[in-house]
C-alpha cells in the first residue's frame, strides 16, 4: 500500500507537544505545500495568521475554551477565509464588489480547509503532530480583534503544530459502506453498521480515558445536533461583510 495512504489513515490529533522548535525552512515548506492545494476559480481565498506572541496565544487558548496546547505547541496559526485580498482589485478594474454572496463564502471557506489539510499532511509526513482548533469560533469577534482581521476576512479554525509528546490511538471512523453510496443516497444497512461502530467508539473511549465514559458516536452527534451551536456566528459573519445573498 502507498506510504501516503498509510500516513493519512494513521492521523491522530495531538494535544501534548515537546518543546522542540520547527525549523524556519521546514515551516515555510509546510506553508508552500498548503498553497499547492486546489483552489476554486483560482481565488486563493486563504490567509494564515501565524501567532508567536505568548500573550496573544494565551488569550486565544482561553477564548477557544481553555485549550492549553494553543499556547504550548511549537507553532500556532489561525486559518482565515479571505475575500478582501481579491476584492481589493474590483475597483482597480472598474468592477463592483459582489463578494458577499453565499457562494463566495463557500468558495473561500473550502479553500481554507483544503489548504490546511495539505499543511497537515505535509506536517505529519515529517513526524509532526497537529490539532485543529475549532474553538476559536466560540469567540470569533475577540479573536478577530486580537488578529486585526478586517471586513471580508473571518477566522475558520486554528491549527497547532509541533513534535508529539504522546502517542494516542487512532480514533475509529464510520464504516466505509455507511459513507460511500452507489449511484443514489440510501440508508440500507446503515443502522446495523452504525450499531457495531458505536461499540468500537465506546471501546476507544474506554481505553483512552482509562475506563472512563465510553460514550458512543450516536450519543455524541445526537447531543451536538440537539443543542444550539454557536448561534453568534451568523451575526458575526454579517458584521464581517458576509451577507449570504
N, C-alpha and C positions, 0 to 999 in steps of 0.2 A: 504493500500500500504506500502511496505517496507520503513523504515525510510532512508535507504541508497539511494533508488531510489529517494525519495523526496529531499534528500540532493543534489544529482547530478543534478536534474532538477532545483534547485534553485541557481546554480552557477552564480556569477557576478564577474567582475573584479573590484577590489578596488584600488583606487588611492589616498585616504586620510586615513592616519593611526593615531591612538593615539600614545602617547609616552610610552605606556606600553610595557615593555620588555617581551620576551618569555623566560620562564624558561629553563635552560640548559637541564633539564630532558625531558621536552616536546620537545625541539628542536631535541634531539637525537632520541626520539621515532619517530618523523616525518621522519627522515632520514632512520631509520631502516624499517619503513613502506614502504618507497620508494624502499629500497633494495629488498623487498618481491615481487616486480613486476616481471612479466615474462621477461626472458632474452634469446634471441635466441642463441642456441648452448652453453648456459651457459657462454657466453663471459663475461657478466657483464661489458659491454663496456662504463660505465658511470663514470665520475669523477665530483664531485661538489666542486667548489671553493667558500668558504664562505668568503665574503668580509666585514670586520668590520672597516677597516681604513677609517675615514671620508673623507680624501683627495682623496683616491682611489675611493670611492663611488661618490664623486662629479665629478671626471674626467669621470667615466663611465656614470653618468647621462647626462653629456654633450655630450659624444661620441654617446650615444644612441638617440640623437636628442632632448636633453633638457627635460628629464623626471625627475622632482624633487623627485618623490616618490622613486626613486632608492636610494637617499640619506636619505630620511626621514623614510622609513619603518624600523620596528624593526630589520628585517633580510633581507639581500640581498645575493643571491647566483647566480653563473654562472654555468649552467649545460653544461658539455663538453662531446662530443663523444671521447672516448679514446681507440685507438688501440695500443698505446705504451706499456701500462702495460702488456698486454698479449703477445705482440710482443717481449718483453724483454726475453722471455723464449724460443723462437725459437732456438737461438744459444745454449742454455743450453742442448737442446735435439737433437742438430745436424741437425736442420731443417732450410730451407731457409725461410726468412720472405717474405710472399706474401700478406701482409696486405693492399696493395694499389689497390686491386680490388674493383670495384664499389659495389659489393655485400657486402664486408666487411664494406664499408662506410655506406651502408643502414642498416646493422645489428646494428652497433654502434649507429647510429642516432635514430633508432627505440627504442633501449634500453633506450636512454636518455629520449625520450618522454614518454615511459611507466613508467619509474621511477619517473619522475617529476609529472606525473598525479597522481600517488599513493601518493606522498608527498602532493599534492594539496588537494586530497580528505580527507586525514587524517587531514590536517590543518583545512579545512572547517568544519569537523565534530566536532571540539572543539571550534568553534567560531572565528577562524582566517580568515582573508581575504588575497587574493593573487592577483598578477598581473604579467603575463608573460611579459618579455621584449625582444621582437624580435629585437628591435632597436640596440642591441649590434652588430648586423651584418652590421650596417651602417659603422662601422669602426673596422672590426674584427682583423686587424693587430695590431692596437693600443691597443685594449682590450687584445689581446694575449700577447703583450709586458708587459702590466701592471701586468698580472697574471703569466707571465713567462711560458707560455704554450710551450712545446717542440713539435717537429715534431711528427705526429701521434695523435695529440690532437687538437680539434677545438671547439670554443665556439658556442653552438647551440642557447641558449637563456638564459636570466636572469630570476630570479624569486624574486619578492618582497613578504615578509610575514609580517603580523602584525595584530594588532587588529583594526577592521574597525572604521573609524570616518566618515562614510557616509553610506547611505542605498539606493543604486541605484536600479532601476527597473531591472528585468531580461530581457536581450535582446532576442527578439524572434528568433527562429531558423526556417530553412526551414521546410515546411510540411513533415511529415514522408513519405507520398506517393511519394514525389519527390526524396528522397534519398534512399528509400527502394524499390528495384525492385524484381520482382518474376521471377526466372529462368534465364532471359536474360536482358541485358541493353535495355531499351526502354524509350522514352520520351513522351509517350501518356499522355495527360492531364497536362503535366508539365507547359506549358505556362500559362494556366488559373490559376493553383495553385500558380505559382510564381507571377503573376499579383496581386492576392489577398494578397500574402505575402508582396509584395512591399508596399502596403498601410499600413500594420501592422508596417513595419520598419519605414516608414515615420512618422507615429504617435508616435512611440517610440522616435525618434529623436526630434520631436516637443516638447514632454513632457520633455525629458532630457535636452534640450537646452533652455527651456522656450520660445517656439515658434520660434526656430531657423530654420536651413536649411531644415529639413525634407527630406533628401536625401533617395532614395530607395536603396535596396540591389543591384538590377541590375545596377544602376548607379555607385555604389561603385566598384563592381567587374569588370565592363567593363573598368573603368579607370585603375584599377590595372593591368589588362591583356593587356592593350593597350600601356603601358609605360614600358621602361626598368626598371628592378627591380634588384638592387644591382649587376650590371654587374661585379663588382670586385670580387665576391665570387669565381668564377672558378679559377682565378689566385691565390687568397689567399689560397684556399684549396690545389691546386697543390703545392704551397710553403710549406704547412704543411705536405706534403707527400702523399696526396690523389690524385693519378694519374688517377683514374677511368679507369683502364684496363678492 
